[in-house]
Amino acid sequence: MSVSGMKKQLHKASQLLNERLMGAEGTKLDEDFLKMEKTVTVINILLAELLSRTTDLLQPNPAYRAKLSVLSTVSRIRGQARTMGYPQTEAMLGECMLFYGQELGATSEFGGALMAVGGALQQVSQAKDILDVSIKQTFIDPLQELQRSEMKEIKYQLKKVNGRRLDFDYKKGRRGKVAAEELHLAWDKFITSKELTERSMFVLLQSDVDRIGQLDALIAALLDYHCNAQRILLGLQGDLQARLTAASNKPARRFRSKKIQVGDNHQLSAAAPRSSGKQFMVVPSKPGSPISSYADCGLVLNQPCCRAMYSFMPNREGELDFNEGDIIILTGQVDSNWYEGTLGDRSGLLPVSYVDVLVPLPLP
């Protein structure tokens, strides 16, 4: 900085101190200018807040953001393209569910459901990645460009206006010691800077259409993400309901102890039945069954019948409910999946896969 430049800066500082400490009165700017300056200041603060809060919305974990920033800087130094994205929480939860669903295996109903939920969460995560890119391109980038260009320029111009005002007021206070031409030149510079700054602020404040368009793009991106997430989750809910129905209707498995081989020709069983000495055919059934567990062979087994291997709860009208072990009289066969039968005084349809036929139906 030249000697004249340093002197000018000292003069400005002296005028500022006089105004703030000594109560010296400086040149007043018009109300319109001050109002626009105040509005621009609010917009400047607003932009910083919007960018910060939007980043928090898209990437809520500050530790991950810091890590990504470091990796991005290192990649730029090395001349590499950045490949790592922000780790979405849905993706991490989905990976966990997929891993343990595979560990449980395809034969596990719970494992299959875990894999379905994990896959859906991965899709939600991909939709969120698309949201990040869309909001960055249509909302964050334009606001950052506004900060870097127009707002930065206006901030510089306002600083220049204030500096030239202080310079003019200092020279005005030393009237008689400062040449009239120099004072006039200082006034012209001040007015020129003021008009230029006023014009820049006016143009900024007239760009509401652009700002509203950016807000509209933000909401459109959020709406698109939530619609995609809703579609994915509704599909997942339907799949889970189907799995729940299938698991509820799946025949209940009964625990049975297995025989243990001892030596070459001997086996031991944990619940070996004792001989009762009665001359009835034993047909096991659960207590309370309409058919006695000691059934008369001429009454039951001389006509088509079956034994329930599993309990069955009807899902539709016309189906017959029964318990595991019940003996059901067969009266007909509807198709390859359903029998018609009677249990006590009740009749209805029963699934073929739930019963073990003791006496088959006669051939048609």
C-alpha positions, 0 to 999 in steps of 0.5 A: 500500500502506498503512503497516500493510501495509508494516509487515506485509511488513517483519515477514515479511521479517524472519522469513524472514531469521531462518529462513534466516540465523539458523536460527530455526525456523518452524511446520512444515507436515504431511507430507501437505501438503508431499508434495502441494506437491511433486507440484503443483510437479512438475506445474507444471514438467511442464505447461510442458515438455509444452506446449513439446515438443508445440509443437516436435513440431507446428511444429519451426522456431522461426523460422517460429513467431516469424514466425507469432506476429508476424503473429498479433499484427499481425492482432489489432491490425488486427482481422483474422482470421489466415489464414496457417498454419504452412508444413509441410515436406511442402507445400514439397517438394510445391510444388517437385515440382509446379512442376518436374513441370509444367515438364517437361511431361505427355509426360515420364514423370519429370515425371508422376511428380514431379507425382504425388509432389508431389500426394501430399505436399500431401495429407500436408501437409493431414493434418498441418494437421488434426493440428495443429488436433486436438492444439491443441483436445484437448491443448494448449488444456486444458493451457494452461487448467489452467495459467491457472486451477487451477495459477495459483490454487494457486500464489497460495494457496501463496504466501499460506500461506507469507506468513501462516505468516511473519506468525504466526511473527513475531508468535509470536516477539514474544509478550508484545509482540503482543496474544493476539487478534492472534496468534490471528487470525494463526493462524486466517488461516494455518490457513484458507489452508492448508486452502483450499490443501490442498483445491485441491491435492487436487482437482488431484491427483484429476483423473488421469482428465482428464489421461489422457483428454488423453493419449489424445486426443493419441495418437488424433490422431497415430494418425489422422494416421499412418494417413492418411499411410500410406494416401496414401503407399501409394497413391502407391507403387502409382502409382509402381510402375505408372509404373515398369512402364510406363516399363520396358516402353515401346519404347526409342527409337533416335536417328536423325540427321535430314536437313538441307535445303540449297537447294531440292532437295538434302539431306544426311544424316549416315549415308548408306549406301553401295551394296554391289553385292550383289544381295540385299535388305537387311533390317537386323537386329542382329548375332546375330539368327537371321535373316541381315541378307542374307536370301533373298527366296524364303525369308523375304519369300515368307511372312508376317513382320515386323521388330522395331522395338524390343527386347522382354522377356517379362513372361509365359510364352508370350511371345517375346523378341526384339531390335530388327531381328530378322526374325520369321516370323508364324504367326497373330494372336491379337487386335488386340494380339498376333501369334504368331510364330517366331524361329529355333527359338523360338515365342511371342506378340509385341506388334503395336506392337513390329513392322513387318509386311513380309509380312502374314498372309493374310486368314482 
